[in-house]
């Protein structure tokens, strides 16, 4: 069984004091626990969080990153800047960036390649909209997002990529994919990665589920063969809702 990888995506929530308090609580409560953990905080709090997480078993993650190197790119934050303050991982292609900001597969792919080139781990989010699922196109959408998002990523680099399958209709809505529905797409994604990289790489790749995952449904989801972890939004905003998922 692949080790569970549980990541919290704080999105644009919490203030600085709350972020530090939550990070300190998580460090304490997850100490010695054997799953893999990451928290993705807003850019402005990453520098303050770095010393809190340093030496712990929780990776410091960002929620986005520029596709380019340092330079004249107003408002952007580079991989070098993230590395400089101790960030280890970055979420890319989150549906809120795809659908609210309009990030394209090719931009996401450029970010993925830049992050990997600079030595950051990547959580690459994929997932279909409700209308795409209802039209029977969930697999097609996920396959295209995988193919495009991983274009030019080598088999060796793939070791630093986690895939997060997040059906868009389940994010922040309280609607969760059933364990069987989620498993079916996870299995499909693993097969697709096998076509791209071969069996060994597909068996090793970690595929998280995301979409209203909480303590009450996480156990069933994480019990599925191809669900290796979770990317958690709402339930990651407090230790008492996040820790129970982390220690399953
Ligand atoms: C997410 O932020 O990726 C997410 C899955 O959010 P939520 O858990 O709130 O649905």
Boltz pocket constraint, residues with backbone or C-beta under 6 A from the ligand:
constraints:
  - pocket:
      binder: B
      contacts: [[A, 9], [A, 11], [A, 166], [A, 170], [A, 171], [A, 172], [A, 173], [A, 174], [A, 210], [A, 211], [A, 212], [A, 213], [A, 231], [A, 232], [A, 233], [A, 234], [A, 235]]
      max_distance: 6.0
